[in-house]
């Protein structure tokens, strides 16, 4: 895995999801919509080949 190509903003979204345990609230914290949070989570899952937050 080449971490140099990972969008570091995804880690901010990851932290918000982890802290809030809710995609809508995480989006409000980060300042993006819930669909954008879902998209970021999908990108994280694909990048790390892991079903995060299941």
PDB file with one MODEL, atoms N, CA, C and O in Angstrom:
MODEL        1
ATOM      1  N   UNK A   1       0.842  -1.172   0.000  1.00  0.00           N
ATOM      2  CA  UNK A   1       0.000   0.000   0.000  1.00  0.00           C
ATOM      3  C   UNK A   1       0.891   1.241   0.000  1.00  0.00           C
ATOM      4  O   UNK A   1       1.833   1.345   0.786  1.00  0.00           O
ATOM      5  N   UNK A   2       0.583   2.163  -0.880  1.00  0.00           N
ATOM      6  CA  UNK A   2       1.354   3.394  -0.990  1.00  0.00           C
ATOM      7  C   UNK A   2       0.594   4.522  -0.292  1.00  0.00           C
ATOM      8  O   UNK A   2      -0.340   5.087  -0.861  1.00  0.00           O
ATOM      9  N   UNK A   3       0.986   4.845   0.924  1.00  0.00           N
ATOM     10  CA  UNK A   3       0.284   5.864   1.702  1.00  0.00           C
ATOM     11  C   UNK A   3       0.536   7.278   1.204  1.00  0.00           C
ATOM     12  O   UNK A   3      -0.158   8.206   1.620  1.00  0.00           O
ATOM     13  N   UNK A   4       1.499   7.460   0.334  1.00  0.00           N
ATOM     14  CA  UNK A   4       1.758   8.806  -0.173  1.00  0.00           C
ATOM     15  C   UNK A   4       0.620   9.311  -1.054  1.00  0.00           C
ATOM     16  O   UNK A   4       0.508  10.513  -1.296  1.00  0.00           O
ATOM     17  N   UNK A   5      -0.219   8.407  -1.532  1.00  0.00           N
ATOM     18  CA  UNK A   5      -1.334   8.802  -2.389  1.00  0.00           C
ATOM     19  C   UNK A   5      -2.661   8.882  -1.647  1.00  0.00           C
ATOM     20  O   UNK A   5      -3.694   9.133  -2.268  1.00  0.00           O
ATOM     21  N   UNK A   6      -2.659   8.677  -0.336  1.00  0.00           N
ATOM     22  CA  UNK A   6      -3.887   8.734   0.452  1.00  0.00           C
ATOM     23  C   UNK A   6      -4.218  10.194   0.748  1.00  0.00           C
ATOM     24  O   UNK A   6      -3.356  10.964   1.173  1.00  0.00           O
ATOM     25  N   UNK A   7      -5.470  10.560   0.519  1.00  0.00           N
ATOM     26  CA  UNK A   7      -5.945  11.911   0.826  1.00  0.00           C
ATOM     27  C   UNK A   7      -6.000  12.065   2.349  1.00  0.00           C
ATOM     28  O   UNK A   7      -6.772  11.377   3.017  1.00  0.00           O
ATOM     29  N   UNK A   8      -5.193  12.955   2.887  1.00  0.00           N
ATOM     30  CA  UNK A   8      -5.114  13.115   4.342  1.00  0.00           C
ATOM     31  C   UNK A   8      -6.412  13.642   4.945  1.00  0.00           C
ATOM     32  O   UNK A   8      -6.649  13.470   6.140  1.00  0.00           O
ATOM     33  N   UNK A   9      -7.244  14.273   4.146  1.00  0.00           N
ATOM     34  CA  UNK A   9      -8.544  14.728   4.645  1.00  0.00           C
ATOM     35  C   UNK A   9      -9.427  13.555   5.059  1.00  0.00           C
ATOM     36  O   UNK A   9     -10.321  13.710   5.890  1.00  0.00           O
ATOM     37  N   UNK A  10      -9.180  12.398   4.486  1.00  0.00           N
ATOM     38  CA  UNK A  10      -9.953  11.216   4.866  1.00  0.00           C
ATOM     39  C   UNK A  10      -9.737  10.861   6.333  1.00  0.00           C
ATOM     40  O   UNK A  10     -10.643  10.343   6.985  1.00  0.00           O
ATOM     41  N   UNK A  11      -8.551  11.133   6.852  1.00  0.00           N
ATOM     42  CA  UNK A  11      -8.283  10.840   8.262  1.00  0.00           C
ATOM     43  C   UNK A  11      -9.049  11.783   9.183  1.00  0.00           C
ATOM     44  O   UNK A  11      -9.419  11.400  10.293  1.00  0.00           O
ATOM     45  N   UNK A  12      -9.287  13.006   8.733  1.00  0.00           N
ATOM     46  CA  UNK A  12     -10.102  13.946   9.512  1.00  0.00           C
ATOM     47  C   UNK A  12     -11.535  13.433   9.575  1.00  0.00           C
ATOM     48  O   UNK A  12     -12.167  13.475  10.630  1.00  0.00           O
ATOM     49  N   UNK A  13     -12.042  12.953   8.454  1.00  0.00           N
ATOM     50  CA  UNK A  13     -13.389  12.380   8.414  1.00  0.00           C
ATOM     51  C   UNK A  13     -13.442  11.121   9.274  1.00  0.00           C
ATOM     52  O   UNK A  13     -14.402  10.923  10.018  1.00  0.00           O
ATOM     53  N   UNK A  14     -12.428  10.274   9.181  1.00  0.00           N
ATOM     54  CA  UNK A  14     -12.364   9.061   9.994  1.00  0.00           C
ATOM     55  C   UNK A  14     -12.462   9.409  11.479  1.00  0.00           C
ATOM     56  O   UNK A  14     -13.226   8.785  12.216  1.00  0.00           O
ATOM     57  N   UNK A  15     -11.696  10.396  11.912  1.00  0.00           N
ATOM     58  CA  UNK A  15     -11.704  10.806  13.315  1.00  0.00           C
ATOM     59  C   UNK A  15     -13.087  11.305  13.729  1.00  0.00           C
ATOM     60  O   UNK A  15     -13.559  10.980  14.819  1.00  0.00           O
ATOM     61  N   UNK A  16     -13.732  12.080  12.883  1.00  0.00           N
ATOM     62  CA  UNK A  16     -15.067  12.590  13.203  1.00  0.00           C
ATOM     63  C   UNK A  16     -16.080  11.454  13.300  1.00  0.00           C
ATOM     64  O   UNK A  16     -16.925  11.456  14.196  1.00  0.00           O
ATOM     65  N   UNK A  17     -16.008  10.489  12.394  1.00  0.00           N
ATOM     66  CA  UNK A  17     -16.916   9.335  12.449  1.00  0.00           C
ATOM     67  C   UNK A  17     -16.673   8.546  13.727  1.00  0.00           C
ATOM     68  O   UNK A  17     -17.620   8.147  14.405  1.00  0.00           O
ATOM     69  N   UNK A  18     -15.422   8.325  14.049  1.00  0.00           N
ATOM     70  CA  UNK A  18     -15.068   7.573  15.258  1.00  0.00           C
ATOM     71  C   UNK A  18     -15.574   8.292  16.508  1.00  0.00           C
ATOM     72  O   UNK A  18     -16.123   7.662  17.411  1.00  0.00           O
ATOM     73  N   UNK A  19     -15.388   9.603  16.558  1.00  0.00           N
ATOM     74  CA  UNK A  19     -15.781  10.388  17.727  1.00  0.00           C
ATOM     75  C   UNK A  19     -17.296  10.481  17.866  1.00  0.00           C
ATOM     76  O   UNK A  19     -17.833  10.322  18.962  1.00  0.00           O
ATOM     77  N   UNK A  20     -17.977  10.738  16.766  1.00  0.00           N
ATOM     78  CA  UNK A  20     -19.422  10.979  16.803  1.00  0.00           C
ATOM     79  C   UNK A  20     -20.259   9.706  16.679  1.00  0.00           C
ATOM     80  O   UNK A  20     -21.405   9.674  17.126  1.00  0.00           O
ATOM     81  N   UNK A  21     -19.700   8.668  16.079  1.00  0.00           N
ATOM     82  CA  UNK A  21     -20.424   7.411  15.837  1.00  0.00           C
ATOM     83  C   UNK A  21     -21.716   7.651  15.050  1.00  0.00           C
ATOM     84  O   UNK A  21     -22.700   6.930  15.221  1.00  0.00           O
ATOM     85  N   UNK A  22     -21.703   8.668  14.188  1.00  0.00           N
ATOM     86  CA  UNK A  22     -22.869   9.019  13.393  1.00  0.00           C
ATOM     87  C   UNK A  22     -22.372   9.798  12.178  1.00  0.00           C
ATOM     88  O   UNK A  22     -21.656  10.789  12.320  1.00  0.00           O
ATOM     89  N   UNK A  23     -22.752   9.348  10.986  1.00  0.00           N
ATOM     90  CA  UNK A  23     -22.232   9.981   9.774  1.00  0.00           C
ATOM     91  C   UNK A  23     -22.736  11.407   9.588  1.00  0.00           C
ATOM     92  O   UNK A  23     -21.989  12.276   9.138  1.00  0.00           O
ATOM     93  N   UNK A  24     -23.992  11.652   9.929  1.00  0.00           N
ATOM     94  CA  UNK A  24     -24.535  13.001   9.781  1.00  0.00           C
ATOM     95  C   UNK A  24     -23.837  13.978  10.710  1.00  0.00           C
ATOM     96  O   UNK A  24     -23.433  15.061  10.288  1.00  0.00           O
ATOM     97  N   UNK A  25     -23.693  13.598  11.976  1.00  0.00           N
ATOM     98  CA  UNK A  25     -23.006  14.479  12.934  1.00  0.00           C
ATOM     99  C   UNK A  25     -21.536  14.649  12.555  1.00  0.00           C
ATOM    100  O   UNK A  25     -20.981  15.738  12.699  1.00  0.00           O
ATOM    101  N   UNK A  26     -20.909  13.590  12.077  1.00  0.00           N
ATOM    102  CA  UNK A  26     -19.512  13.695  11.639  1.00  0.00           C
ATOM    103  C   UNK A  26     -19.394  14.713  10.512  1.00  0.00           C
ATOM    104  O   UNK A  26     -18.457  15.511  10.488  1.00  0.00           O
ATOM    105  N   UNK A  27     -20.329  14.686   9.590  1.00  0.00           N
ATOM    106  CA  UNK A  27     -20.329  15.652   8.503  1.00  0.00           C
ATOM    107  C   UNK A  27     -20.497  17.074   8.997  1.00  0.00           C
ATOM    108  O   UNK A  27     -19.853  17.995   8.494  1.00  0.00           O
ATOM    109  N   UNK A  28     -21.361  17.253   9.981  1.00  0.00           N
ATOM    110  CA  UNK A  28     -21.557  18.587  10.549  1.00  0.00           C
ATOM    111  C   UNK A  28     -20.281  19.085  11.214  1.00  0.00           C
ATOM    112  O   UNK A  28     -19.942  20.263  11.100  1.00  0.00           O
ATOM    113  N   UNK A  29     -19.574  18.203  11.904  1.00  0.00           N
ATOM    114  CA  UNK A  29     -18.324  18.574  12.571  1.00  0.00           C
ATOM    115  C   UNK A  29     -17.269  18.989  11.538  1.00  0.00           C
ATOM    116  O   UNK A  29     -16.566  19.983  11.717  1.00  0.00           O
ATOM    117  N   UNK A  30     -17.174  18.218  10.469  1.00  0.00           N
ATOM    118  CA  UNK A  30     -16.142  18.452   9.458  1.00  0.00           C
ATOM    119  C   UNK A  30     -16.560  19.546   8.466  1.00  0.00           C
ATOM    120  O   UNK A  30     -15.714  20.168   7.823  1.00  0.00           O
ATOM    121  N   UNK A  31     -17.862  19.769   8.352  1.00  0.00           N
ATOM    122  CA  UNK A  31     -18.350  20.789   7.432  1.00  0.00           C
ATOM    123  C   UNK A  31     -18.650  20.273   6.044  1.00  0.00           C
ATOM    124  O   UNK A  31     -18.528  20.995   5.055  1.00  0.00           O
ATOM    125  N   UNK A  32     -19.052  18.986   5.980  1.00  0.00           N
ATOM    126  CA  UNK A  32     -19.425  18.388   4.701  1.00  0.00           C
ATOM    127  C   UNK A  32     -20.758  17.674   4.876  1.00  0.00           C
ATOM    128  O   UNK A  32     -21.218  17.474   6.000  1.00  0.00           O
ATOM    129  N   UNK A  33     -21.374  17.293   3.771  1.00  0.00           N
ATOM    130  CA  UNK A  33     -22.670  16.625   3.829  1.00  0.00           C
ATOM    131  C   UNK A  33     -22.519  15.157   4.221  1.00  0.00           C
ATOM    132  O   UNK A  33     -21.427  14.592   4.160  1.00  0.00           O
ATOM    133  N   UNK A  34     -23.627  14.558   4.622  1.00  0.00           N
ATOM    134  CA  UNK A  34     -23.613  13.141   4.981  1.00  0.00           C
ATOM    135  C   UNK A  34     -23.227  12.269   3.786  1.00  0.00           C
ATOM    136  O   UNK A  34     -22.461  11.321   3.957  1.00  0.00           O
ATOM    137  N   UNK A  35     -23.732  12.559   2.573  1.00  0.00           N
ATOM    138  CA  UNK A  35     -23.275  11.758   1.429  1.00  0.00           C
ATOM    139  C   UNK A  35     -21.766  11.862   1.191  1.00  0.00           C
ATOM    140  O   UNK A  35     -21.135  10.887   0.782  1.00  0.00           O
ATOM    141  N   UNK A  36     -21.190  13.035   1.445  1.00  0.00           N
ATOM    142  CA  UNK A  36     -19.738  13.194   1.290  1.00  0.00           C
ATOM    143  C   UNK A  36     -18.993  12.374   2.338  1.00  0.00           C
ATOM    144  O   UNK A  36     -17.922  11.834   2.062  1.00  0.00           O
ATOM    145  N   UNK A  37     -19.560  12.282   3.542  1.00  0.00           N
ATOM    146  CA  UNK A  37     -18.953  11.452   4.590  1.00  0.00           C
ATOM    147  C   UNK A  37     -19.021   9.988   4.169  1.00  0.00           C
ATOM    148  O   UNK A  37     -18.048   9.250   4.325  1.00  0.00           O
ATOM    149  N   UNK A  38     -20.157   9.572   3.641  1.00  0.00           N
ATOM    150  CA  UNK A  38     -20.297   8.190   3.164  1.00  0.00           C
ATOM    151  C   UNK A  38     -19.290   7.888   2.063  1.00  0.00           C
ATOM    152  O   UNK A  38     -18.695   6.811   2.038  1.00  0.00           O
ATOM    153  N   UNK A  39     -19.101   8.832   1.160  1.00  0.00           N
ATOM    154  CA  UNK A  39     -18.123   8.664   0.088  1.00  0.00           C
ATOM    155  C   UNK A  39     -16.717   8.548   0.654  1.00  0.00           C
ATOM    156  O   UNK A  39     -15.941   7.696   0.220  1.00  0.00           O
ATOM    157  N   UNK A  40     -16.384   9.398   1.619  1.00  0.00           N
ATOM    158  CA  UNK A  40     -15.053   9.343   2.239  1.00  0.00           C
ATOM    159  C   UNK A  40     -14.845   8.004   2.935  1.00  0.00           C
ATOM    160  O   UNK A  40     -13.766   7.417   2.854  1.00  0.00           O
ATOM    161  N   UNK A  41     -15.883   7.522   3.622  1.00  0.00           N
ATOM    162  CA  UNK A  41     -15.784   6.231   4.303  1.00  0.00           C
ATOM    163  C   UNK A  41     -15.575   5.105   3.292  1.00  0.00           C
ATOM    164  O   UNK A  41     -14.786   4.191   3.531  1.00  0.00           O
ATOM    165  N   UNK A  42     -16.273   5.170   2.179  1.00  0.00           N
ATOM    166  CA  UNK A  42     -16.090   4.157   1.129  1.00  0.00           C
ATOM    167  C   UNK A  42     -14.663   4.190   0.592  1.00  0.00           C
ATOM    168  O   UNK A  42     -14.066   3.143   0.344  1.00  0.00           O
ATOM    169  N   UNK A  43     -14.121   5.386   0.413  1.00  0.00           N
ATOM    170  CA  UNK A  43     -12.738   5.510  -0.060  1.00  0.00           C
ATOM    171  C   UNK A  43     -11.760   4.953   0.971  1.00  0.00           C
ATOM    172  O   UNK A  43     -10.786   4.295   0.605  1.00  0.00           O
ATOM    173  N   UNK A  44     -12.010   5.207   2.253  1.00  0.00           N
ATOM    174  CA  UNK A  44     -11.154   4.652   3.308  1.00  0.00           C
ATOM    175  C   UNK A  44     -11.212   3.129   3.312  1.00  0.00           C
ATOM    176  O   UNK A  44     -10.186   2.459   3.422  1.00  0.00           O
ATOM    177  N   UNK A  45     -12.429   2.589   3.191  1.00  0.00           N
ATOM    178  CA  UNK A  45     -12.599   1.135   3.177  1.00  0.00           C
ATOM    179  C   UNK A  45     -11.842   0.519   2.005  1.00  0.00           C
ATOM    180  O   UNK A  45     -11.200  -0.522   2.151  1.00  0.00           O
ATOM    181  N   UNK A  46     -11.921   1.161   0.852  1.00  0.00           N
ATOM    182  CA  UNK A  46     -11.225   0.648  -0.329  1.00  0.00           C
ATOM    183  C   UNK A  46      -9.709   0.773  -0.174  1.00  0.00           C
ATOM    184  O   UNK A  46      -8.967  -0.150  -0.510  1.00  0.00           O
ATOM    185  N   UNK A  47      -9.260   1.903   0.331  1.00  0.00           N
ATOM    186  CA  UNK A  47      -7.824   2.143   0.483  1.00  0.00           C
ATOM    187  C   UNK A  47      -7.186   1.130   1.416  1.00  0.00           C
ATOM    188  O   UNK A  47      -6.117   0.592   1.127  1.00  0.00           O
ATOM    189  N   UNK A  48      -7.853   0.872   2.543  1.00  0.00           N
ATOM    190  CA  UNK A  48      -7.275  -0.013   3.551  1.00  0.00           C
ATOM    191  C   UNK A  48      -7.816  -1.435   3.479  1.00  0.00           C
ATOM    192  O   UNK A  48      -7.465  -2.282   4.301  1.00  0.00           O
ATOM    193  N   UNK A  49      -8.682  -1.698   2.481  1.00  0.00           N
ATOM    194  CA  UNK A  49      -9.247  -3.030   2.294  1.00  0.00           C
ATOM    195  C   UNK A  49      -9.776  -3.578   3.612  1.00  0.00           C
ATOM    196  O   UNK A  49      -9.449  -4.691   4.026  1.00  0.00           O
ATOM    197  N   UNK A  50     -10.613  -2.751   4.266  1.00  0.00           N
ATOM    198  CA  UNK A  50     -11.111  -3.085   5.596  1.00  0.00           C
ATOM    199  C   UNK A  50     -12.531  -2.549   5.740  1.00  0.00           C
ATOM    200  O   UNK A  50     -12.796  -1.408   5.362  1.00  0.00           O
ATOM    201  N   UNK A  51     -13.448  -3.348   6.279  1.00  0.00           N
ATOM    202  CA  UNK A  51     -14.821  -2.875   6.477  1.00  0.00           C
ATOM    203  C   UNK A  51     -14.929  -1.999   7.737  1.00  0.00           C
ATOM    204  O   UNK A  51     -15.547  -2.401   8.723  1.00  0.00           O
ATOM    205  N   UNK A  52     -14.344  -0.838   7.700  1.00  0.00           N
ATOM    206  CA  UNK A  52     -14.297   0.056   8.856  1.00  0.00           C
ATOM    207  C   UNK A  52     -15.694   0.335   9.410  1.00  0.00           C
ATOM    208  O   UNK A  52     -16.646   0.510   8.648  1.00  0.00           O
ATOM    209  N   UNK A  53     -15.810   0.375  10.713  1.00  0.00           N
ATOM    210  CA  UNK A  53     -17.036   0.739  11.432  1.00  0.00           C
ATOM    211  C   UNK A  53     -18.202  -0.197  11.161  1.00  0.00           C
ATOM    212  O   UNK A  53     -19.353   0.241  11.162  1.00  0.00           O
ATOM    213  N   UNK A  54     -17.935  -1.455  10.933  1.00  0.00           N
ATOM    214  CA  UNK A  54     -19.018  -2.422  10.734  1.00  0.00           C
ATOM    215  C   UNK A  54     -19.397  -2.992  12.081  1.00  0.00           C
ATOM    216  O   UNK A  54     -20.293  -3.833  12.165  1.00  0.00           O
TER     217      UNK A  54
ENDMDL
END
